Every structure is written in C-alpha cells, then in structure tokens.
Amino acid sequence: MVLRAAIVSGLLLVAGCKQESAPLPSPPRADDPVPASSGSSYASVPVEADAAILRRLVEREVPKTLWSIDQRFERCVPPQRVKVLGQKIKLAPKIGCRVVGQVTRGKITLRGEGSEIVADVPLRAMVQARDVGGIIKHETATGSAMAQARIRLDLASDWSPRATVKLRYNWTRTPGIDFLGQRIEFTKQADKALQPIVRRLERELPRELEKLRLRPQVADLWRSGFTVLSLNEKNPPVWMRLTPLKVHYGGYSFRRDKITLNLGLEAKTETFVGDKPEPPTAGPLPAPGKGLRNRGLEFFLPVIANYDVLQPVILRALQKRQDRPFTLPALGDVMADFSAVEVYATEGGRLAVGIDLAAHQVSAPEKVTKGKVWLTATPVTEAGSAEVKFTNVQVRGKTDTLGGTLLVKLAEQFSFSETIADALEQNFTGDLEKLEGKIRTALSEKREGPLLIRTRIDRFDTGEITPYGKGLYMPVRAIGRADILYRPRR
C-alpha cells in the first residue's frame, strides 16, 4: 500500500549521498471548486383528500325527486278503425287521460373509473294514466335507470381545482305507458330536468373542492422539500441537499373514499461529504407541471471526498506496516515511521500526496533520516468502477540531510503510483460500498417535517474521478424508486 512508497522513499533518504542540495518546494495547491451537479431527482408524491365533500355535494345538488308530471293528454287511446267493404271505418273517438308521475333517485355511490370519478345515481320512474275516458280507472308503468355523473378534475396554474361533469343514464325500461298498443314516453321531460343538475355541479364543485385545501398542502410540501438530509452520520458524514424545481401533476385516482392526487416532485440533488451544507432558500410555488415522469427514481450524487478525510485513511494504512522492517537491495532491513500524510489537488487535474517519515537501517538505528516525499499524478477511474489508477507519475522530495536530489532520482525508479492507488482503491471501493449500504438504509425511510421519504435504490453507477481544490470528486448515479408521503401538520 501507500506505505511501500513511503518506505521506499525513507530508505532512499538513508541511501543518499552527503552533498548539500536545495530542497524542492511542495506542489502548488489548486483552488478550483467542484462543479455543481445538474442532475434531477423524481419522486412520486401522492396527496390524499377525503372524498366526502364530493359525495355531500352530489347528494345536495341532485334532489330526491328529479322530475314530476301532472298533465292532460287528449289522446291516450287512439280511435279504433276496421275495414267494411274495403273502407276503414272509425268505431270510437280518440280517448284522453290525465298522466301523473315522477322520477326519484336512490342512494348515491362514488367510484373511480380511469381518470374520472363516477357518481352512480339510481333512478326510478313511475307514471300513471288516470280517468282514461271513463273506460279504465288507471294504468301504471315504471322504469329504472342508473344515471352517472362523470366528474373530471383538473388544476389551474394557481393550483385551484377545476371540474367538468357529464351526465349519462341508460334506462333499463324507458319511463312511459303502454296502453292498447301505444307507448307514451317521457324521456325528453326527464332529460330536461337532469341537465340543470350538470350545470349546478360544474359551478359548485370548484367551490367545494377548495375546502380540500389542495394549494396550501402542495405549498407546504414544496417548502418542506428545501432541506438537507443526513445519509451517514460519521466516517465520513454524508449529506444530501434537496432543492425542489417543479411539482408535476399527473391526474388523480379515487379509491375507498379517498381522492389521491398523483404529484411528482422534481428536485436538484447534491451530496456532500464532510460538514453539513446550508439548506437552500425556498422559492415560491410554481405552476403545476404537466409532464409527470413514470421512470422511477434516477438522481446524481456528486460524491465529494474532502482531502482531510482521505489523509487519515492513507496514514492508517502506512502505520499498520511500520512495525515490521523493510528489506531493500543493497541496504538491508530498514525501519520506517510514518507521522503524517498530506493530500490535496494540484495544478493540471493532478493529485498531490505528501508523506512525512523517519527511517533508519536496522544495523544503524542512531542514523535516522527524516524527510517528506511527494507524489503527484493524475488519478483515473473507468466509468462503473471505483478502482483508482495513476498516470504521469512524478516524485519529488525534501529532507533534513544531504543528498536530497539523489534521493528523488532513486525514488523515481520505484512505482509509487501502485502503492498510493492500492490505498485509494481500498478507500473508494470498500468505503463506497459501505457508504452505499448506509445510504440505502438511511433513505429507505426518512422523515423530514411533514414528509415521509421512502426510497429503494436498485443500483449505483460510478463515473470518473477528478481532483478539485475542494475535494476529490466522483459522480455517482443512483437508480431506483422514491415515494414521498405527505402528512399535513396538525
């Protein structure tokens, strides 16, 4: 691991000649910031409302008696004619009657059907012909139907509800009277009575739906989305900052007396390693978006490893090995003590790793050489892998003894890149796997104010690693599903 490189450096320090040489300066520090992530997350946010308001409205606006009739008809029974010697002869005059009756409704039920809420209104009609020319006292006929008020909801740009209503009904037997082969129907009268109900429902529905407080609930959800979530408490601390961008509306469903608005929250996601970032400032609630995405959860985690987090990882790897001697050609057994590791980004997209060590030959413990060895190289990873490789490696050093230049030349004969890469690979592969497990656990169910965030992450895809002044950056894409359950504050 890294300690092999440091050890080699220490040994080379011991082997240096005694000529004075000016120490080389440490690599310059880069100060370029990590670029902001432009990825978006999508989470379904069902918002429930009690449908009792709809039922009460329909019950109120659809009267018990929809239509009634009490009317005199001049011809209830047509005159009868027979043929005599080839000619038709009228045997009786036309017969009039009085027709009375009504259409009543039964109990109204609500149900969902696709994108519509259907109010089923059972209807029953009964009509009676009375005083049929003094011949028949009365004749009664009945009919029944299931009328349907088909309600479709929508949201205006200010999140206020809109509603359209269509009324349909199918008579199992059209209300009317069958009398001596003649049918007297009352469909037109029934339809004329029902149409005003549609207009009243369309006028009153938005007013009643305002009582569901949809906009205040969505506004509360929107404000609560501007937050910072803890993904991992320590070793290292990891934070996710959510910045909502849009709330999309994807229709609604109706089930068990609940209206569920199908909303989707689109948010910018940023992940930070180290100190907790400041929460974003909540902006005003935008108009509802109409492009609800049904592709599940896909968001980007710009994983930023602070260099002060990586330094103890590398130092611990070195110190695990320092209790045993190192055997080098021509030098024999050498002991090395590692006291500090410094890591930062340098110019040209390169990483600088500095190792402070003291080394001595086992045969001459009093001759201790102290120094600092620097490695600069370009870290490279392939997409989908956390394995770190180094290219374009350069080694430089400075010591408290003579021969520093020679030590650097000797150190350049050894592959420091493999040693440092082993330590960083261990960090990025092992720690990333642990971190992914912790993130899965942390996001499986997370409560934040009125929001209960439930997430299932199916896989993580890693991108290419890049050193920046503020940290070592590895983009990670998480793919899965997320649901946010909104529970209003009491």
C-alpha positions in Angstrom: 0.0 0.0 0.0 1.0 3.6 0.3 3.4 2.7 3.0 5.5 0.8 0.4 6.1 4.1 -1.5 6.8 6.0 1.7 9.1 3.2 2.9 11.0 3.2 -0.3 11.3 7.0 0.0 12.6 6.7 3.5 15.1 4.1 2.5 16.3 6.2 -0.4 16.7 9.0 2.1 19.1 6.8 4.1 21.0 5.8 1.0 21.5 9.4 -0.3 25.0 10.9 -0.6 26.2 13.6 1.8 26.2 16.5 -0.7 24.1 19.6 0.2 21.1 20.1 -2.1 18.3 22.7 -2.0 15.0 21.2 -1.0 12.3 21.1 -3.7 9.1 23.0 -2.9 5.8 21.3 -2.4 3.5 21.1 -5.4 1.2 24.2 -5.8 -2.3 23.9 -4.4 -5.3 24.1 -6.8 -8.3 26.1 -5.6 -10.8 25.3 -8.4 -14.3 24.4 -6.9 -16.1 21.2 -7.6 -18.7 21.8 -10.3 -22.3 21.8 -9.3 -24.4 18.8 -10.2 -27.1 19.4 -12.9 -28.9 16.1 -12.3 -32.5 16.0 -11.2 -34.4 13.6 -9.0 -38.0 12.5 -9.4 -40.2 11.2 -6.6 -43.9 10.4 -6.6 -45.8 12.4 -4.1 -49.4 11.2 -3.6 -51.5 13.7 -1.8 -54.8 12.3 -0.3 -58.0 14.1 0.3 -61.3 13.0 1.7 -63.9 12.4 -1.0 -66.8 13.0 1.4 -67.0 16.6 0.1 -67.9 15.2 -3.4 -70.5 12.9 -2.0 -72.2 15.6 0.1 -72.2 17.9 -2.9 -73.8 15.4 -5.3 -76.3 14.4 -2.6 -77.1 18.1 -2.1 -77.3 19.1 -5.8 -79.2 16.0 -7.0 -82.7 16.3 -5.5 -84.7 13.3 -4.3 -87.4 14.0 -6.8 -85.9 14.8 -10.2 -89.0 15.3 -12.2 -92.7 15.1 -11.8 -95.7 15.3 -14.2 -99.4 16.1 -13.9 -100.7 16.7 -17.4 -103.8 16.1 -19.5 -103.3 14.2 -22.7 -106.0 14.5 -25.3 -105.3 11.2 -26.9 -104.3 8.3 -24.6 -106.1 5.6 -26.7 -106.2 6.1 -30.4 -109.5 5.6 -32.3 -110.1 2.0 -33.5 -110.8 1.5 -37.2 -112.0 -1.5 -39.1 -112.5 -2.3 -42.8 -116.0 -2.6 -44.1 -116.4 -3.3 -47.8 -112.8 -2.2 -48.3 -113.2 1.0 -46.4 -111.8 2.0 -43.0 -114.5 3.0 -40.5 -113.8 4.7 -37.1 -115.5 2.8 -34.4 -114.7 5.1 -31.5 -113.4 8.6 -30.9 -110.0 9.3 -29.5 -109.8 8.9 -25.7 -108.0 11.4 -23.4 -106.5 10.9 -20.0 -104.7 12.6 -17.1 -101.0 11.5 -16.7 -99.3 11.9 -13.3 -95.9 10.6 -12.2 -92.4 11.3 -11.0 -88.7 10.3 -11.3 -86.9 9.8 -7.9 -83.4 8.8 -7.1 -81.9 6.4 -4.6 -78.6 6.4 -2.6 -75.6 7.9 -4.5 -72.3 6.0 -4.6 -68.9 7.2 -5.8 -66.3 5.1 -7.5 -63.2 5.6 -9.7 -63.1 4.7 -13.3 -59.9 5.6 -15.1 -59.3 9.3 -14.9 -62.9 10.0 -13.8 -64.9 9.9 -10.6 -68.3 8.4 -11.3 -71.3 9.2 -9.1 -73.8 6.4 -9.6 -77.3 7.7 -9.1 -80.1 5.0 -9.2 -83.3 6.4 -10.7 -86.8 5.1 -10.7 -89.7 6.5 -12.7 -93.4 5.8 -12.2 -96.2 7.2 -14.3 -99.9 6.6 -14.3 -102.7 7.3 -16.7 -105.9 8.2 -14.9 -109.5 8.6 -16.0 -108.9 7.0 -19.4 -112.2 8.2 -21.0 -114.1 6.6 -18.1 -113.2 3.2 -19.5 -110.3 2.3 -17.4 -109.7 3.8 -13.9 -105.9 3.9 -14.2 -102.9 2.3 -16.0 -99.4 2.4 -14.3 -95.9 1.9 -15.9 -92.5 2.1 -14.3 -88.9 2.5 -15.5 -85.5 2.4 -13.8 -82.0 3.7 -14.7 -78.5 4.2 -13.4 -77.6 7.8 -14.1 -73.9 8.6 -13.9 -72.4 12.0 -13.1 -68.9 11.6 -14.6 -66.6 14.1 -12.9 -63.2 15.0 -14.2 -60.9 17.2 -12.1 -58.0 19.4 -13.2 -55.8 22.1 -11.7 -55.4 25.7 -12.9 -52.0 27.4 -13.0 -52.6 28.7 -9.5 -53.4 25.2 -8.2 -57.1 26.0 -7.8 -59.3 23.0 -8.7 -61.4 22.8 -11.8 -64.2 20.3 -12.6 -66.2 19.2 -15.6 -69.3 17.0 -15.3 -71.0 14.9 -17.9 -74.3 13.2 -17.1 -75.2 9.8 -18.6 -78.0 7.5 -18.0 -79.3 4.3 -19.5 -82.9 3.3 -18.8 -83.5 -0.4 -18.4 -87.0 0.5 -19.4 -87.8 4.0 -20.7 -90.4 5.6 -18.4 -93.7 5.7 -20.2 -97.1 4.0 -20.5 -98.0 1.1 -22.7 -101.8 1.3 -23.3 -103.7 -0.6 -26.0 -100.6 -0.9 -28.2 -99.5 2.7 -27.8 -96.3 3.9 -26.0 -96.3 7.3 -24.2 -92.7 8.1 -23.3 -91.3 10.8 -21.1 -87.5 10.7 -21.9 -87.4 14.3 -23.1 -89.0 15.5 -19.8 -86.5 13.5 -17.7 -83.5 14.8 -19.7 -84.8 18.4 -19.5 -84.9 18.0 -15.7 -81.4 16.4 -15.4 -79.4 18.8 -17.5 -79.6 21.8 -15.0 -78.1 19.5 -12.4 -75.0 19.2 -14.5 -74.6 22.9 -14.7 -75.0 23.3 -11.0 -72.4 20.6 -10.2 -69.8 22.2 -12.5 -70.5 25.6 -10.8 -70.4 24.3 -7.2 -67.7 21.6 -7.5 -64.7 24.0 -7.6 -66.1 25.9 -4.6 -66.4 22.7 -2.6 -63.0 21.4 -3.7 -61.4 24.5 -2.3 -62.3 23.1 1.1 -59.8 20.3 0.4 -57.0 22.9 0.8 -55.0 21.5 -2.1 -52.9 24.5 -2.7 -51.9 25.0 0.9 -51.0 21.4 1.1 -48.9 21.5 -2.0 -47.3 24.7 -0.9 -46.4 23.1 2.5 -44.9 20.1 0.6 -43.0 22.4 -1.6 -41.4 24.4 1.2 -40.6 21.2 3.2 -38.7 19.9 0.2 -35.9 22.5 0.6 -33.9 20.6 3.1 -30.7 18.7 3.9 -30.9 15.0 4.7 -28.3 13.1 6.7 -27.2 10.0 4.7 -24.4 9.0 7.0 -23.6 10.4 10.4 -19.8 9.7 10.6 -16.8 8.0 9.0 -17.4 10.1 6.9 -20.5 12.3 7.4 -22.6 12.5 4.2 -25.4 14.9 3.4 -27.9 15.3 0.6 -29.3 18.7 -0.1 -32.7 18.8 -1.9 -33.7 21.9 -3.9 -37.2 21.4 -5.5 -37.5 22.6 -9.1 -41.1 21.7 -10.0 -44.2 19.8 -8.8 -45.8 17.9 -11.7 -49.4 16.9 -11.8 -50.3 13.5 -13.3 -54.0 13.2 -12.7 -55.7 11.5 -9.7 -57.3 8.3 -8.6 -60.3 7.5 -6.4 -60.3 4.6 -4.0 -62.0 3.9 -0.7 -63.5 7.4 -0.3 -60.1 9.0 -0.9 -59.1 11.2 -3.8 -55.4 10.8 -4.4 -53.6 13.5 -6.4 -50.7 11.9 -8.3 -47.9 14.5 -7.9 -44.3 14.2 -8.8 -41.5 16.3 -7.2 -38.6 17.2 -9.4 -35.6 18.3 -7.3 -31.9 19.1 -7.7 -29.9 16.7 -5.5 -26.4 17.5 -4.2 -24.4 15.2 -2.0 -21.6 16.5 0.3 -19.0 14.7 2.3 -17.9 16.4 5.5 -19.6 19.5 7.0 -23.3 19.8 6.8 -24.2 22.3 4.0 -26.5 25.2 4.4 -30.1 24.4 3.4 -31.4 26.0 0.2 -33.7 29.0 0.3 -37.3 28.1 -0.6 -38.7 29.8 -3.6 -42.4 30.5 -4.5 -44.6 27.6 -5.5 -44.5 27.4 -9.3 -47.5 26.4 -11.6 -48.1 22.7 -11.8 -46.1 20.9 -14.4 -47.9 18.6 -16.8 -45.2 16.1 -17.5 -45.2 13.7 -14.7 -42.5 11.2 -15.3 -43.1 7.5 -14.7 -39.5 6.3 -14.9 -38.8 5.8 -11.2 -36.0 7.4 -9.3 -32.8 8.5 -11.0 -30.6 11.0 -9.4 -27.0 12.1 -9.3 -24.8 12.0 -6.2 -21.7 14.2 -6.7 -19.7 12.4 -4.1 -17.0 14.8 -2.8 -14.3 13.3 -0.6 -12.6 16.1 1.4 -8.9 15.6 1.4 -8.7 15.8 5.2 -10.9 12.7 5.2 -8.6 10.8 2.9 -5.4 11.7 4.8 -6.0 9.6 7.9 -7.1 6.7 5.7 -3.7 6.6 3.9 -1.8 7.3 7.2 -3.5 4.3 8.9 -2.6 2.1 6.0 1.1 3.1 6.4 1.2 2.8 10.2 -0.2 -0.8 10.0 3.0 -1.8 8.3 5.6 0.2 10.1 6.2 -2.3 12.9 8.0 -4.7 10.5 11.2 -4.0 8.8 11.5 -3.5 5.1 14.2 -5.2 3.1 15.7 -3.3 0.2 18.5 -4.3 -2.2 21.9 -3.1 -1.1 20.5 -1.5 2.1 19.3 -4.5 4.1 16.5 -4.2 6.7 15.1 -0.7 7.2 12.6 0.6 9.8 10.3 3.5 8.9 7.9 5.6 11.0 5.1 7.5 9.2 4.0 10.6 11.1 1.7 12.5 8.7 0.1 12.4 5.3 -1.0 15.5 3.3 -3.3 15.2 0.3 -4.6 18.0 -2.0 -5.2 18.8 -5.6 -2.5 20.4 -7.6 -2.4 22.0 -11.0 -3.3 20.2 -14.2 -6.0 18.0 -12.6 -3.4 16.1 -10.6 -3.4 14.8 -7.0 -0.5 15.6 -4.6 0.3 13.1 -1.8 3.0 14.1 0.7 4.3 11.6 3.3 6.3 12.6 6.4 8.6 9.8 7.6 11.7 8.9 9.5 13.8 5.9 8.5 16.9 4.1 9.7 18.8 0.9 8.9 18.3 -1.8 11.5 22.1 -2.1 11.7 22.5 1.7 12.4 19.5 2.8 14.5 21.2 6.0 15.5 21.4 7.3 11.9 17.9 8.5 11.4 16.9 10.2 8.2 13.8 12.4 8.2 12.1 13.8 5.2 9.0 14.4 3.1 8.3 12.7 -0.1 5.8 13.9 -2.6 3.9 12.0 -5.3 2.0 13.9 -8.0 -0.1 12.0 -10.6 -3.3 12.0 -12.5 -5.9 9.8 -10.9 -8.0 7.8 -13.4 -11.1 5.6 -13.0 -13.2 3.9 -15.5 -17.0 4.5 -15.6 -18.7 2.0 -13.3 -15.6 1.2 -11.3 -14.1 2.6 -8.1 -10.6 1.3 -8.9 -8.2 4.2 -9.0 -5.1 4.2 -11.3 -2.4 6.8 -11.7 -0.8 8.1 -14.9 2.0 10.5 -15.5 3.6 9.9 -12.1 6.3 12.3 -10.7 8.2 12.0 -7.4 9.9 14.8 -5.6 11.3 15.1 -2.0 13.0 17.2 0.7 15.0 16.0 3.7 17.0 17.3 6.7 20.1 15.5 5.3 22.4 15.9 2.4 21.7 14.2 -1.0 18.1 15.2 -1.4 18.4 15.3 -5.2 19.8 11.9 -5.4 17.0 10.6 -3.2 14.5 11.9 -5.6 16.2 10.3 -8.6 16.3 7.0 -6.8 12.7 7.3 -5.7 11.6 7.8 -9.3 12.8 4.2 -10.1 10.0 2.8 -7.9 6.3 2.7 -8.7 4.7 5.0 -6.1 1.5 5.1 -8.2 0.6 1.4 -7.5 1.1 1.9 -3.8 -1.0 5.0 -3.4 -3.6 3.5 -5.8 -3.9 0.5 -3.5 -4.8 2.7 -0.6 -7.2 4.9 -2.5 -8.8 1.9 -4.2 -9.3 0.4 -0.8 -10.9 3.7 0.3 -13.1 4.2 -2.7 -14.2 0.6 -3.3 -14.6 -0.5 0.3 -15.8 2.8 1.7 -18.0 3.4 -1.3 -19.7 0.0 -0.8 -20.2 0.7 2.9 -21.4 4.2 2.1 -23.9 2.9 -0.5 -25.2 0.4 2.1 -25.6 3.2 4.6 -27.3 5.5 2.1 -29.8 2.7 1.2 -30.6 2.2 4.9 -30.8 6.0 5.5 -33.1 6.6 2.6 -35.3 3.5 3.0 -37.5 5.6 5.3 -36.6 9.2 6.2 -38.9 11.6 8.0 -38.4 15.3 7.4 -41.2 17.5 8.8 -44.5 16.6 7.2 -42.7 14.4 4.6 -42.0 10.7 4.9 -39.5 9.8 2.2 -39.3 6.1 1.2 -36.6 5.1 -1.2 -35.5 1.9 -2.9 -32.2 2.2 -4.7 -31.6 -0.6 -7.1 -28.0 0.2 -8.2 -25.2 2.8 -8.1 -23.2 3.7 -11.2 -19.9 5.5 -10.7 -18.3 7.9 -13.0 -14.7 9.1 -13.5 -12.8 10.6 -10.6 -11.4 14.1 -10.7 -9.4 16.1 -8.2 -10.5 19.6 -7.4 -9.4 22.2 -5.0 -12.2 21.5 -2.6 -12.2 17.7 -2.8 -11.8 14.5 -4.8 -15.0 14.2 -7.0 -16.6 11.0 -8.1 -20.1 11.3 -9.7 -22.4 8.5 -8.7 -25.8 7.9 -10.3 -28.4 6.1 -8.1 -31.3 4.4 -9.9 -34.4 3.1 -8.1 -37.7 4.4 -6.9 -38.8 7.0 -4.4 -42.1 7.9 -2.8 -42.8 10.9 -0.6 -45.8 10.6 1.7 -47.2 14.0 2.8 -48.8 14.2 6.2 -50.0 17.8 6.9 -49.0 19.4 10.1 -51.8 19.3 12.7 
